[in-house]
């Protein structure tokens, strides 16, 4: 495997976490309500969507800019990458997310009165950690469905049958921003196991205790999206698939 792909995935995931989770922490680390809450949701959605759009074009020609284990799961189930490649991507993405979260933790450590216990680090959650106190079952459903939507868009716009190379990055960025608009009030929005793992490591407590859901649900959503993509557009073998995948 080309080591540049793994480095690109790690770098891209670190950037996604640093910007997206950083904006989420600034937006929701302090008490907000009413217009302030709505502004925080919009700011977080824009941050994740725009950084994804930028990274799709910046590293898409190197690794495909998955920067999300659920997207990689989708490509694996769709037959567009091997298990060995997928495992390499997963490791790189998790390492990148931890690095990005560590950078954020170091940055916020310089902010007076900041603590992970008080302001958090943009972690996801349900129950008392959800803005609407969504239960575990609802959180699992929300994460699985929102991830399905996002990964289905990624697989579609990067496929040979339904792809649009010039606009793929735009569609992917808009899709990620859209699912955040829906998901932030529900769970904080993961749709990306790596994005949840990085911050949870530094916050601990319930963030780690609830982490399993934000790993399993997005992977399930990504796998189902791959099956839907194969149903609508057929199977694309690795040999027939241009390299790399997203944002080509």
C-alpha positions as CSV (number, residue, x, y, z in Angstrom):
1,X,0.0,0.0,0.0
2,X,1.2,3.5,-0.8
3,X,2.2,5.1,2.5
4,X,1.2,8.5,1.1
5,X,-2.4,7.4,1.2
6,X,-2.2,6.6,4.9
7,X,-0.4,9.8,5.7
8,X,-3.1,11.7,3.8
9,X,-5.8,10.0,5.7
10,X,-4.2,10.7,9.0
11,X,-3.6,14.3,8.1
12,X,-7.0,14.8,6.7
13,X,-8.7,13.3,9.8
14,X,-6.6,15.4,12.1
15,X,-7.6,18.6,10.2
16,X,-11.3,17.6,10.2
17,X,-11.3,17.0,14.0
18,X,-9.2,20.2,14.7
19,X,-11.6,22.4,12.8
20,X,-14.9,20.7,13.2
21,X,-14.6,19.7,16.8
22,X,-12.9,23.0,17.6
23,X,-15.9,25.0,16.3
24,X,-18.3,22.7,18.1
25,X,-16.3,23.2,21.4
26,X,-16.3,26.9,21.0
27,X,-20.0,27.0,20.1
28,X,-21.3,24.7,22.9
29,X,-18.6,24.8,25.5
30,X,-20.4,27.6,27.3
31,X,-24.1,27.8,28.1
32,X,-26.2,28.8,25.0
33,X,-29.9,29.0,24.4
34,X,-32.3,30.3,21.8
35,X,-30.6,32.1,19.0
36,X,-27.2,31.2,20.4
37,X,-28.0,27.5,20.2
38,X,-29.2,27.8,16.6
39,X,-26.1,29.7,15.7
40,X,-23.9,27.0,17.3
41,X,-25.7,24.3,15.3
42,X,-25.2,26.2,12.0
43,X,-21.6,27.1,12.8
44,X,-20.7,23.5,13.5
45,X,-22.5,22.2,10.4
46,X,-20.7,24.8,8.3
47,X,-17.3,23.9,9.9
48,X,-17.6,20.2,9.2
49,X,-19.1,20.7,5.7
50,X,-16.5,23.2,4.5
51,X,-13.5,21.5,5.9
52,X,-14.7,18.2,4.3
53,X,-15.2,20.0,1.0
54,X,-11.7,21.5,1.2
55,X,-10.0,18.3,2.1
56,X,-11.9,16.4,-0.7
57,X,-10.0,18.5,-3.2
58,X,-6.8,18.8,-1.3
59,X,-6.1,15.1,-0.7
60,X,-8.7,13.4,-2.8
61,X,-6.2,12.7,-5.6
62,X,-3.9,11.0,-3.0
63,X,-6.1,8.8,-0.8
64,X,-9.7,9.5,-1.9
65,X,-10.2,11.7,1.2
66,X,-12.2,9.1,3.2
67,X,-11.1,10.6,6.5
68,X,-13.9,8.6,8.1
69,X,-14.0,4.8,9.0
70,X,-17.7,4.7,8.0
71,X,-16.8,5.9,4.5
72,X,-14.0,3.3,4.3
73,X,-16.5,0.6,5.5
74,X,-18.7,1.7,2.6
75,X,-15.9,1.3,0.1
76,X,-15.0,-2.1,1.5
77,X,-18.5,-3.5,1.4
78,X,-19.0,-2.0,-2.1
79,X,-16.0,-3.9,-3.2
80,X,-14.0,-0.8,-4.1
81,X,-11.1,-1.5,-1.8
82,X,-9.5,-4.5,-0.1
83,X,-9.7,-5.5,3.6
84,X,-6.0,-4.8,3.9
85,X,-6.4,-1.3,2.5
86,X,-9.4,-0.7,4.7
87,X,-7.6,-1.7,7.9
88,X,-4.7,0.6,7.0
89,X,-7.1,3.5,6.4
90,X,-8.9,2.8,9.7
91,X,-5.7,2.9,11.7
92,X,-4.5,6.1,10.0
93,X,-7.9,7.8,10.5
94,X,-7.9,6.9,14.2
95,X,-4.4,8.1,14.7
96,X,-5.2,11.3,12.9
97,X,-8.3,11.9,15.0
98,X,-6.3,11.4,18.2
99,X,-3.6,13.9,17.0
100,X,-6.3,16.4,16.0
101,X,-8.0,16.1,19.4
102,X,-4.6,16.4,21.2
103,X,-3.9,19.6,19.3
104,X,-7.3,21.0,20.4
105,X,-6.8,20.0,24.0
106,X,-3.5,21.8,24.0
107,X,-5.0,24.8,22.4
108,X,-7.9,25.1,24.8
109,X,-5.6,24.5,27.8
110,X,-4.3,28.0,27.2
111,X,-7.9,29.4,27.6
112,X,-8.5,30.7,31.2
113,X,-10.9,28.5,33.2
114,X,-11.2,25.9,30.5
115,X,-11.5,22.2,31.5
116,X,-12.7,19.1,29.6
117,X,-15.0,18.4,32.5
118,X,-16.7,21.8,32.2
119,X,-16.6,22.8,28.5
120,X,-15.9,19.4,27.0
121,X,-14.2,18.7,23.7
122,X,-17.1,18.4,21.2
123,X,-17.9,14.9,22.3
124,X,-21.0,13.1,21.2
125,X,-23.6,11.6,23.5
126,X,-27.1,10.6,24.3
127,X,-29.4,10.9,27.3
128,X,-28.3,13.7,29.5
129,X,-25.5,14.4,27.0
130,X,-28.0,15.1,24.2
131,X,-29.5,18.6,23.7
132,X,-32.9,16.9,23.4
133,X,-32.2,14.1,25.9
134,X,-32.4,11.5,23.1
135,X,-32.3,7.9,24.4
136,X,-29.8,5.3,23.3
137,X,-32.1,3.6,20.8
138,X,-32.9,6.9,19.1
139,X,-29.3,7.9,19.1
140,X,-28.3,4.7,17.4
141,X,-31.0,5.1,14.8
142,X,-30.1,8.7,14.2
143,X,-26.4,8.0,13.7
144,X,-27.0,5.0,11.5
145,X,-29.5,6.8,9.2
146,X,-27.4,10.0,9.0
147,X,-24.3,8.0,8.2
148,X,-26.2,6.1,5.6
149,X,-27.2,9.3,3.9
150,X,-23.7,10.7,4.0
151,X,-21.9,7.6,2.8
152,X,-24.5,6.9,0.1
153,X,-23.8,10.4,-1.3
154,X,-20.0,9.7,-1.2
155,X,-20.3,6.4,-2.9
156,X,-22.7,7.7,-5.5
157,X,-20.8,10.8,-6.6
158,X,-17.6,8.9,-6.8
159,X,-18.9,5.9,-8.7
160,X,-18.4,5.3,-12.4
161,X,-22.1,5.1,-13.0
162,X,-23.4,8.1,-11.1
163,X,-20.2,10.1,-10.4
164,X,-19.4,13.7,-11.1
165,X,-15.7,14.2,-10.6
166,X,-15.7,18.0,-10.8
167,X,-18.5,18.4,-8.3
168,X,-17.9,15.3,-6.0
169,X,-16.2,17.3,-3.3
170,X,-19.0,19.9,-3.3
171,X,-21.7,17.3,-2.9
172,X,-19.7,15.5,-0.2
173,X,-19.1,18.7,1.8
174,X,-22.8,19.7,1.5
175,X,-23.9,16.3,2.6
176,X,-21.8,16.3,5.7
177,X,-23.0,19.8,6.6
178,X,-26.6,18.8,6.1
179,X,-26.4,15.7,8.3
180,X,-24.9,17.9,11.0
181,X,-27.8,20.3,10.9
182,X,-30.1,17.4,11.8
183,X,-27.7,15.5,14.1
184,X,-26.1,18.2,16.3
185,X,-29.2,18.7,18.5
186,X,-29.7,14.9,18.7
187,X,-26.3,13.4,19.5
188,X,-23.8,16.1,18.6
189,X,-23.3,14.2,15.3
190,X,-20.6,11.6,14.8
191,X,-21.3,9.8,11.5
192,X,-17.5,9.2,11.9
193,X,-16.1,6.8,14.5
194,X,-12.7,8.4,14.4
195,X,-14.1,11.9,15.0
196,X,-15.7,10.5,18.2
197,X,-12.8,8.4,19.3
198,X,-10.2,11.3,19.4
199,X,-12.1,13.7,21.7
200,X,-13.5,10.9,23.9
201,X,-10.0,9.8,24.8
202,X,-9.2,13.2,26.3
203,X,-12.6,13.7,28.0
204,X,-13.1,10.3,29.5
205,X,-16.1,9.4,31.7
206,X,-19.4,9.1,29.8
207,X,-17.7,10.1,26.6
208,X,-15.8,6.8,26.7
209,X,-18.7,4.9,28.1
210,X,-21.0,5.9,25.3
211,X,-18.4,5.7,22.6
212,X,-19.3,2.2,21.4
213,X,-22.6,3.6,19.9
214,X,-20.6,6.2,17.8
215,X,-18.4,3.4,16.5
216,X,-21.0,0.7,15.7
217,X,-23.9,2.8,14.4
218,X,-21.9,4.7,11.8
219,X,-20.2,1.5,10.6
220,X,-23.6,-0.1,10.2
221,X,-24.9,2.9,8.3
222,X,-21.9,2.9,6.0
223,X,-22.3,-0.8,5.3
224,X,-26.0,-0.4,4.4
225,X,-25.2,2.6,2.2
226,X,-22.8,0.4,0.3
227,X,-25.5,-2.2,-0.2
228,X,-27.9,0.5,-1.5
229,X,-25.2,1.8,-3.8
230,X,-24.6,-1.6,-5.3
231,X,-28.3,-2.1,-5.7
232,X,-28.8,1.2,-7.7
233,X,-25.5,1.4,-9.5
234,X,-24.1,-2.2,-9.5
235,X,-20.9,-3.5,-8.2
236,X,-17.6,-1.9,-9.0
237,X,-14.5,-4.1,-8.6
238,X,-11.2,-2.6,-7.4
239,X,-9.7,-3.3,-10.8
240,X,-12.4,-1.2,-12.5
241,X,-12.3,1.5,-10.0
242,X,-10.3,4.7,-10.7
243,X,-7.8,5.5,-8.0
244,X,-8.4,7.3,-5.7
245,X,-12.1,7.3,-4.9
246,X,-13.7,10.5,-3.5
247,X,-13.0,13.9,-5.0
248,X,-11.1,12.6,-7.9
